Amino acid sequence: MTYISRMDMLRDMLEDSAGETVESAKTKHTEGKISIGILEGYLINAIVEALETTIVRRLVCSDAEYVEGINNFLDSHKVSLFGYDLMKHINDVRQRTKVKFGNNMERTLSQSDMFLLERVKEINEQTPEMAFRLGISELDDKLGGIYPGEIFVITGAPGSMKTSLVLGGIEQSVAKRQHVMFFSLDMDGKQLQEYRLTRYTGMTKKQLHAKSKVDYNAAKEKAMELIKASGNCLNIFDDSGGVKWNIHSIDDMVRQQYPNVHVLVIDFLSSLKHGKQTDLECVSEAMPILKRLTRDCGIITVLLSQMSRDSRKEQSMGIFGGHALGGSSIDNPMDCEIELYRDVSSDGRGVDSLIATITKSRRCEFPLSYELETEPQSRKFTGKARTITLDKQRKQIFRHDDNTDDGQPKKRKWYEDID
């Protein structure tokens, strides 16, 4: 069982650091298998949260001897749980979870029953304000929002405005004073902030870099407005300064900052490669950790993903979905995906269209495609969208044996009449 392995880890961590302060234990664990981030952030939170939720939830139906053993273990390490005896608390929960069924029969809820009730409670506590939205009303309404505990993936080729789309969502979040951790591994922090500024001001990069004092003062004023609008809710991390982020250091950092994290953004996921890892190996390692982190901390995780050349070729042929780097390793755990595509005008001289296709969702039918209106100069979305249809007819790949190629009834062969 999952919680047994977690209990073993907690037991080892407690016994190794018994009688020491967290400060002195830092040095001891630096060279060990338990990182400082886990020691400070995860250990303390795990004692309070994992033991109060996971153990109660999973031990309500366990035998009394095992529960008593855990209770004695906590007492021996002078760990206070609930402020009183664990065994008493378990018995109290057992009494509360007895439910009357037909014919006045009573039974204690099983673990599966409790999962259901907990999920109903979580859904009831969700509000529209908690959801991550992109700021494009028609698209947001169809998606129904991305809620805590969910993973949202934005996939697209270079130049498909993935970063601009997620920045629109971040602006929505910080306006609600939700804290966002943005790991910008594609461009450094200064480049990302410059990108934000061009979107906010409507200036081009050329105007922003102009030597004119008037332009500089205008940009500085807008920058201060942007800082004020962010309300100290956006933290950007990059690989500058000799820091090389990987999935484990990101996991540690988020857990240290919890519960002051609402949205985690990684741009882009395959940048977390280390050593001689391939894109597939990187994503295969990262996704289980991200899924566990997202559920444990109740955050919203937004991942930006590049595409391979073959995937881009498939897009140009009208095939959408399953193009995020990592294949099924990312497709299966994610809850929602949008795939972006720049549709070149037919004559080559018109304005290209930016198409967003919902290729996976747990709240709406898919695939669905929308043309997103953009401001070419600032590379910003206007918030307007319209539904569109793929301009290609899918051919039927199966046919009835009773019909010919033109759909007419096929003549029977002489041997088909033989019994």
Secondary structure, 3 states (H helix, E strand, C coil): CHHHHHHHHHHHHHHHCCCCCHHHHHHHHHCCCCCHHHHHHHHHHHHHHHHHHHHHHHHCCCCHHHHHHHHHHHHHCCCCCCCCCHHHHHHHHHHHCEEECHHHCEEECCHHHHHHHHHHHHHHHCCHHHCECCCCHHHHHHHCCECCCCEEEEEECCCCCHHHHHHHHHHHHHHCCCCEEEEECCCCHHHHHHHHHHHHHCCCHHHHCCCCHHHHHHHHHHHHHHHHHHCCCEEEECCCCCCCCCHHHHHHHHHHHCCCCCEEEEECHHHHCCCCCCHHHHHHHHHHHHHHHHHHHCCEEEEEECCCHHHHHHHHCCCCCCCCCCCHHHHCCCCEEEEEEEECCCCCCCCCEEEEEEEECCCCCCCEEEEEEEECCCCEEEEEEEEECCCCCCCCCCCCCCECCCCCECCCCHHHHCC
